[in-house]
Amino acid sequence: MQCHLGIDDTDSQAGGCTTYIASLIIEKLGKLGAQFTDYPNLIRLNPNIPYKTRGNAAIALRFKVPAPEKAFAAAKWILRNSLLPTDPLNQKPEPGLVLFIGDRIPSMLRIFSQEALQTVLSISRARDLIKQLHLRSFSTNGGRGLIGAVAAIGNPLNEDHTFELICYRHPKNWGFLRKIGKASVFEMDSVFRSSTFNNSDPKSSRILIAPRGPDPVLLGIRGETPSSLMNAIRMLDLDEQVQGYVIYRSNQGTSEHLQTLKGLQPHEAGSVRGTVMDHPRIERGGHVFFELSTKLGSLKCAAYEPSDSLRQKVLLLEKGDRVQVGGGIRPASSTDALVLNLEFLLVEECIPVYRTFNPLCLACGGSMTSMGYRQGLRCRKCRARVPPIPKLRVTQPRNIAPGFYLPPPRSQRHLTKPIKRFGKERRRPYRRLLEAWYGNVSSL
Ligand SMILES: [Zn+2]
């Protein structure tokens, strides 16, 4: 029988601690004779959950093992006793661990997982499922981590998915500057341009493979296949001891969370089609807002200042344009209605925009002005008069074309599908394990 172990450490950082705990559990399970049947699944959940930062992540390990009870006990021990970097801003971790044994993932788990991508779920719903399906579970500090642990089990990544190779730091280096040769990252990025994504941010020339802060993650390279990631990492200049690495299979870079919205609920993620109702305007802080008419009702949309290039595109929209928008819904405040925080803009149709003006004076070429309703025109310069004639109309060039627009890589969500992944979507799971899909750095 197949074991599915869900892990969520609910750390406030970008998910680094959860994957670090997972890497320790993987090593232990390997020693207990586990046969992994898939890469560990790194499942990103709804990024708009209020008590999470942008990293909302959980892990599912899928394997066969002679003694599942022993494996669960070992995982629990690691979750309870592992030393983690301390972050003064970190809220109390609320880890959760859940074990499901079975060859088929029940539809209840799949539905729960789908909802965890787009909506806000309660701990009690996770507990109900655990009870109903007789799952083994462990949690502390309120058990918020049970939500992610159950949701990770329920997403077998059967459709589009990507991979991430994550390297972990030796604990003695936690909190210290990461020693990664910047030039080698840009070189790797250019060599593996078509098989990796979001290594760096072109405009700010910031490196995106390394988190900042006390996270145990040294770096993570995201891409299309496990072997391209192994080749990519060998190009990097790393001047610090790496404790180990793991290749994950993930819904990162798939926009799996942006399915069509069924309603407009605070903190939910999704997408909706509509017609632009007014000219987008810049408000305080440099944020850009516009009103969209959708079948769910009128919706205020926002492109915040960090969305940079996306914000510039939004400013070019005109009343009447047909678009699709995706993102997270910010709850209404005392002064504001619900706002959809834009993660992508798909322009479907740009309406033509016209400029009308009076013809020029035939006598002197000066500009003509109307003398009143049906009174004809008079030249401002030579005062010549002409009878009423229709205004001239010219089509204004539109500086935006139908197409797909995203914020720059540095402002994208982990889940956002980068433009270069369009056309590369996988239709079935790729589970063939590389021989060295996890290990210490000597096997890299
Ligand atoms: Zn004139």
Boltz pocket constraint, residues with backbone or C-beta under 6 A from the ligand:
constraints:
  - pocket:
      binder: B
      contacts: [[A, 361], [A, 362], [A, 363], [A, 364], [A, 365], [A, 366], [A, 379], [A, 380], [A, 381], [A, 382], [A, 383], [A, 384]]
      max_distance: 6.0
